[in-house]
Amino acid sequence: MVASTLPLPPPQVPLMDNGGKPTQQGFEFLDRLQSLVKQLNAVTNIFDGLTATQATALLEVFTSAVKGLAPSSGGGTTKFLRADASWQVPPDTGMVFVSSVAAASGTTASITSIPVCKALFVAYRNLSHNDAGTQTLRFALSTNNGSSYGTPQNMLAGVITNAIVGHGILTLMRMDQTSAFIYQSSFSNLNGTSGVETGTSGTVNAIQFSWSAGSFDDAAGAFYAYTIP
């Protein structure tokens, strides 16, 4: 290792005698000085004649324990440098659209292939039913992508007639866990309700909507599903 400072003798030790010749201490100091010069030349020669690219190539990329250079980023403006010396796109923590389904006919409307997520939001608009009486809008969850569904859960605090057109948001939390799905709903005409569905055997990947009786009106709207990863 190259010394950071030249080792000098104590100031009271003369380097030259009265005749102008080096003393023993002077000879020792010159030897040290020559050794230091040789070390400096050796370090300098390593980079002598190298281009900036060649000199940089001699240095290593940093690790979790060693200082070093950052790896090539590959360009762009969306990636960040991680502690493992890799450039990665930040994880998407925002709302992601999954799918939608029309509710213009039939007794049920389903959205399948829902990815694992922490929360699911379902926006619904222009919903009504064709039954002559009053019905409750419901949903049911599936862990086998729609092959079967659990017990339907009410999305409304009350029932509505087929003359009412509804809009609202259904929120399901803890979608990435099993055996407990907390849900909340809101509706433009009636207050929402909340509850817990248990007894499932896996994470939810499909949801089905229906009325407690009858079917969706021919002029009914649609459901739109969004996830929070």
C-alpha positions as CSV (number, residue, x, y, z in Angstrom):
1,M,0.0,0.0,0.0
2,V,1.3,3.5,-0.8
3,A,2.1,5.5,2.3
4,S,-0.2,8.6,2.6
5,T,2.7,10.8,3.9
6,L,6.4,10.6,3.6
7,P,8.0,9.2,6.8
8,L,10.3,12.0,8.0
9,P,13.0,11.6,10.7
10,P,12.7,13.7,13.8
11,P,13.5,17.4,13.2
12,Q,16.5,17.2,15.6
13,V,18.2,14.5,13.5
14,P,20.5,16.1,10.9
15,L,20.3,14.8,7.3
16,M,23.6,16.4,6.3
17,D,26.8,16.9,8.2
18,N,28.8,20.1,8.4
19,G,30.6,19.1,5.2
20,G,27.4,18.9,3.2
21,K,27.4,15.1,3.0
22,P,24.4,12.9,3.9
23,T,24.5,11.5,7.4
24,Q,23.4,7.9,8.1
25,Q,19.9,9.3,8.8
26,G,20.1,11.1,5.5
27,F,20.9,8.0,3.6
28,E,18.0,6.2,5.3
29,F,15.6,9.0,4.4
30,L,16.7,8.9,0.8
31,D,16.1,5.2,0.7
32,R,12.6,5.7,2.0
33,L,12.0,8.5,-0.5
34,Q,13.1,6.3,-3.4
35,S,10.9,3.4,-2.3
36,L,7.9,5.7,-2.1
37,V,8.6,7.1,-5.6
38,K,8.7,3.5,-7.0
39,Q,5.4,2.7,-5.3
40,L,3.8,5.8,-6.8
41,N,5.2,5.0,-10.3
42,A,3.8,1.4,-10.0
43,V,0.3,2.7,-9.2
44,T,0.5,5.3,-12.0
45,N,1.6,2.8,-14.5
46,I,-1.5,0.7,-14.0
47,F,-3.6,3.4,-15.6
48,D,-0.9,4.8,-17.9
49,G,-2.1,4.7,-21.5
50,L,-5.7,3.5,-20.6
51,T,-8.8,5.2,-21.9
52,A,-11.5,6.2,-19.4
53,T,-13.5,3.2,-20.5
54,Q,-10.6,0.8,-20.0
55,A,-9.8,2.3,-16.6
56,T,-13.4,2.0,-15.4
57,A,-13.6,-1.6,-16.6
58,L,-10.9,-2.4,-14.0
59,L,-13.2,-1.4,-11.2
60,E,-15.9,-3.7,-9.9
61,V,-19.7,-3.1,-9.4
62,F,-20.7,-2.6,-5.8
63,T,-22.1,-5.4,-3.6
64,S,-23.9,-5.5,-0.3
65,A,-20.5,-5.5,1.5
66,V,-18.1,-3.8,-0.9
67,K,-18.0,-0.3,-2.4
68,G,-17.9,0.0,-6.1
69,L,-19.4,1.3,-9.3
70,A,-23.1,1.3,-10.3
71,P,-23.9,-1.1,-13.1
72,S,-25.1,0.1,-16.5
73,S,-28.7,1.2,-16.3
74,G,-29.7,0.4,-19.9
75,G,-31.3,3.8,-20.3
76,G,-34.8,5.0,-19.7
77,T,-36.3,7.0,-16.9
78,T,-38.5,4.4,-15.1
79,K,-36.0,2.1,-13.3
80,F,-34.3,2.6,-9.9
81,L,-31.1,1.1,-8.6
82,R,-31.7,-1.6,-5.9
83,A,-29.3,-2.7,-3.1
84,D,-28.5,-5.9,-5.0
85,A,-27.0,-3.8,-7.8
86,S,-29.8,-4.3,-10.3
87,W,-32.0,-1.7,-12.0
88,Q,-35.7,-2.5,-11.6
89,V,-39.0,-0.9,-12.4
90,P,-40.8,0.2,-9.2
91,P,-43.6,-2.2,-8.2
92,D,-47.0,-1.0,-9.2
93,T,-48.9,-0.2,-6.0
94,G,-51.7,1.7,-7.7
95,M,-55.2,0.5,-8.9
96,V,-55.1,-1.8,-11.9
97,F,-58.1,-2.5,-14.2
98,V,-58.9,-6.2,-14.4
99,S,-62.1,-6.7,-16.4
100,S,-65.7,-5.6,-16.8
101,V,-68.9,-7.5,-17.4
102,A,-72.3,-6.3,-18.8
103,A,-75.4,-6.9,-16.7
104,A,-77.9,-6.4,-19.4
105,S,-79.4,-9.8,-19.3
106,G,-79.3,-13.1,-17.5
107,T,-79.6,-14.0,-13.8
108,T,-75.9,-13.6,-13.1
109,A,-72.9,-11.5,-14.2
110,S,-69.4,-12.8,-13.4
111,I,-65.8,-11.6,-13.5
112,T,-63.1,-14.3,-13.5
113,S,-59.3,-14.5,-13.6
114,I,-58.9,-12.0,-10.8
115,P,-55.1,-11.9,-9.9
116,V,-54.0,-12.2,-6.3
117,C,-54.3,-8.8,-4.7
118,K,-54.7,-7.0,-1.4
119,A,-58.0,-5.4,-2.3
120,L,-60.6,-5.5,-5.0
121,F,-62.8,-2.6,-6.0
122,V,-65.9,-3.2,-8.2
123,A,-67.7,-0.1,-9.6
124,Y,-71.2,-0.7,-10.8
125,R,-73.6,1.6,-12.7
126,N,-77.1,1.7,-14.1
127,L,-78.1,-1.5,-12.4
128,S,-81.7,-2.6,-12.2
129,H,-83.7,-5.9,-12.2
130,N,-86.7,-7.1,-14.2
131,D,-88.6,-8.7,-11.2
132,A,-92.0,-7.2,-10.4
133,G,-91.2,-7.1,-6.7
134,T,-88.3,-5.7,-4.6
135,Q,-84.9,-7.5,-4.6
136,T,-81.5,-7.2,-3.1
137,L,-78.3,-7.1,-5.1
138,R,-75.8,-9.8,-4.1
139,F,-72.3,-11.1,-4.8
140,A,-70.6,-14.4,-4.4
141,L,-66.9,-15.3,-4.3
142,S,-65.0,-18.2,-6.0
143,T,-61.6,-19.7,-5.4
144,N,-61.7,-21.9,-8.5
145,N,-62.1,-19.2,-11.1
146,G,-65.9,-19.5,-11.3
147,S,-66.4,-23.3,-11.3
148,S,-68.4,-22.8,-8.1
149,Y,-69.3,-19.9,-5.9
150,G,-69.8,-19.5,-2.2
151,T,-72.9,-18.3,-0.4
152,P,-74.2,-15.0,-2.0
153,Q,-73.7,-12.0,0.2
154,N,-76.0,-8.9,0.2
155,M,-74.5,-5.8,-1.3
156,L,-77.3,-3.5,-0.1
157,A,-78.8,-2.7,3.3
158,G,-82.3,-3.1,1.9
159,V,-84.2,-4.1,-1.2
160,I,-85.1,-2.0,-4.3
161,T,-87.8,-2.1,-6.9
162,N,-87.1,-2.6,-10.6
163,A,-87.8,1.0,-11.2
164,I,-84.6,2.1,-9.4
165,V,-81.3,2.4,-11.2
166,G,-78.3,1.9,-8.9
167,H,-74.7,3.0,-9.0
168,G,-72.0,2.2,-6.3
169,I,-68.7,0.7,-5.3
170,L,-68.1,-2.7,-3.7
171,T,-64.8,-3.0,-1.8
172,L,-63.3,-6.4,-0.8
173,M,-60.3,-6.4,1.5
174,R,-57.7,-9.1,2.3
175,M,-58.1,-10.7,-1.1
176,D,-54.6,-12.2,-0.8
177,Q,-55.6,-14.2,2.3
178,T,-57.8,-17.2,2.9
179,S,-60.9,-17.9,5.0
180,A,-61.8,-14.2,5.6
181,F,-63.0,-11.6,3.2
182,I,-64.1,-8.3,4.7
183,Y,-66.4,-6.4,2.3
184,Q,-68.1,-3.0,2.2
185,S,-70.5,-1.6,-0.3
186,S,-72.1,1.7,-1.1
187,F,-75.2,2.5,-3.2
188,S,-76.6,5.7,-4.7
189,N,-80.1,5.1,-3.4
190,L,-79.6,3.1,-0.2
191,N,-76.9,2.9,2.5
192,G,-74.4,0.1,2.1
193,T,-73.9,-2.9,4.4
194,S,-70.8,-4.8,5.6
195,G,-69.9,-8.2,6.8
196,V,-67.4,-11.1,6.7
197,E,-67.5,-14.2,4.5
198,T,-65.6,-17.2,5.9
199,G,-65.2,-20.8,5.0
200,T,-63.3,-20.4,1.7
201,S,-60.4,-22.7,0.9
202,G,-58.2,-20.4,-1.1
203,T,-57.7,-16.9,-2.4
204,V,-60.5,-15.3,-4.4
205,N,-60.1,-15.3,-8.2
206,A,-63.7,-14.8,-9.4
207,I,-66.8,-12.9,-8.3
208,Q,-70.4,-13.3,-9.4
209,F,-73.3,-10.8,-9.1
210,S,-77.0,-11.5,-9.0
211,W,-80.4,-10.3,-7.6
212,S,-82.1,-12.2,-4.8
213,A,-84.7,-13.1,-7.4
214,G,-85.3,-12.4,-11.1
215,S,-82.6,-11.3,-13.4
216,F,-80.8,-8.1,-14.5
217,D,-82.9,-5.8,-16.6
218,D,-82.3,-5.7,-20.3
219,A,-81.3,-2.1,-19.9
220,A,-79.0,-2.7,-16.9
221,G,-75.5,-1.5,-16.8
222,A,-72.1,-3.1,-16.0
223,F,-69.5,-4.0,-13.3
224,Y,-65.9,-2.9,-13.5
225,A,-63.3,-4.6,-11.4
226,Y,-60.0,-3.0,-10.3
227,T,-57.3,-4.5,-8.0
228,I,-54.7,-3.0,-5.6
229,P,-51.7,-5.4,-5.9
